[in-house]
Amino acid sequence: MTEEARSETIRAIYDIIDRLPKPNHDTFERLVFHLARVAYHEDSNLMTPNSLAIVFTPCILQTNKELSPLESMQHISKTTMCLELVISEQLKKMRSTLTDINTLESAEISACKRLTTLRRSMHNLQAPHATIEEDDLEDVTDDLEVVENGEVQIHVLEQNIRSLQDEKEQLTAQLPCLELRHGSSDDDNLSSDDQLSHDFSLSELDAGNEEYAVTFDLPVGLSGHSSS
């Protein structure tokens, strides 16, 4: 399958998924997110998107009951391919989003360190002067200017940190959503599929998305299997 044909097929599949009744769509969305999480640990559990599609396709994509058994068998490969494409797309989105989150997290850590250092230096400068001699008046004036500039920098850093936290929370909340990822300038600036931090573990989602239980630690059964 060419890249163009693959893209058209994926768009057609997602168009059909979007037309599912909400309960069916939500259930399918949760299942695909779970399967993408399993495929995320392919190195340890050996479950590729193709393997997962082979196992789960008969459970969720049934053929027309009016078809003969032979015709139904012939459709299995096509329905399996559909589910594999969806899982692969969600896995790609997951990796890209996690890279974006890790990038934002690194920027937040750097900004917090800078903010801590700046606050310490400001505290030292704001210490009361016991007796100000006339010769020291110019130095005190310079210190006051530094303090004023430092307060501005602190305000800017605090705003940047809040912005980074909000963006990280937004990406985390959108992670389970079953949607086709479109390329954009933001993706080009943040995402790099070649850079993925495998030790990343997401915090809990907000109250509206708690049922997804977003975490990328290996399930107990899988971790035990990989160590044997």
VENBELPE-V960601 format. One record per residue. N is the residue number from 1. SS is DSSP state (H for helix, E for strand, - for the rest). Layout:
N&SS + N&SS
This chain:
1&- + 2&- + 3&H + 4&H + 5&H + 6&H + 7&H + 8&H + 9&H + 10&H + 11&H + 12&H + 13&H + 14&H + 15&H + 16&H + 17&H + 18&H + 19&- + 20&- + 21&- + 22&H + 23&H + 24&H + 25&H + 26&H + 27&H + 28&H + 29&H + 30&H + 31&H + 32&H + 33&H + 34&H + 35&H + 36&H + 37&H + 38&H + 39&H + 40&H + 41&- + 42&H + 43&H + 44&H + 45&H + 46&- + 47&- + 48&- + 49&H + 50&H + 51&H + 52&H + 53&H + 54&H + 55&H + 56&H + 57&H + 58&H + 59&H + 60&H + 61&- + 62&- + 63&- + 64&- + 65&- + 66&- + 67&- + 68&- + 69&H + 70&H + 71&H + 72&H + 73&H + 74&H + 75&H + 76&H + 77&H + 78&H + 79&H + 80&H + 81&H + 82&H + 83&H + 84&H + 85&H + 86&H + 87&H + 88&H + 89&H + 90&H + 91&H + 92&H + 93&H + 94&H + 95&H + 96&H + 97&H + 98&H + 99&H + 100&H + 101&H + 102&H + 103&H + 104&H + 105&H + 106&H + 107&H + 108&H + 109&H + 110&H + 111&H + 112&H + 113&H + 114&H + 115&H + 116&H + 117&H + 118&H + 119&H + 120&H + 121&H + 122&H + 123&H + 124&H + 125&H + 126&- + 127&- + 128&- + 129&- + 130&- + 131&- + 132&- + 133&- + 134&H + 135&H + 136&H + 137&H + 138&H + 139&H + 140&H + 141&H + 142&H + 143&H + 144&H + 145&H + 146&H + 147&H + 148&H + 149&H + 150&H + 151&H + 152&H + 153&H + 154&H + 155&H + 156&H + 157&H + 158&H + 159&H + 160&H + 161&H + 162&H + 163&H + 164&H + 165&H + 166&H + 167&H + 168&H + 169&H + 170&H + 171&H + 172&H + 173&H + 174&H + 175&- + 176&- + 177&- + 178&- + 179&- + 180&- + 181&- + 182&- + 183&- + 184&- + 185&H + 186&H + 187&H + 188&H + 189&H + 190&H + 191&- + 192&- + 193&- + 194&- + 195&- + 196&- + 197&- + 198&- + 199&- + 200&- + 201&- + 202&- + 203&- + 204&- + 205&- + 206&- + 207&H + 208&H + 209&H + 210&H + 211&H + 212&H + 213&- + 214&- + 215&- + 216&- + 217&- + 218&- + 219&- + 220&H + 221&H + 222&H + 223&H + 224&H + 225&H + 226&H + 227&H + 228&-
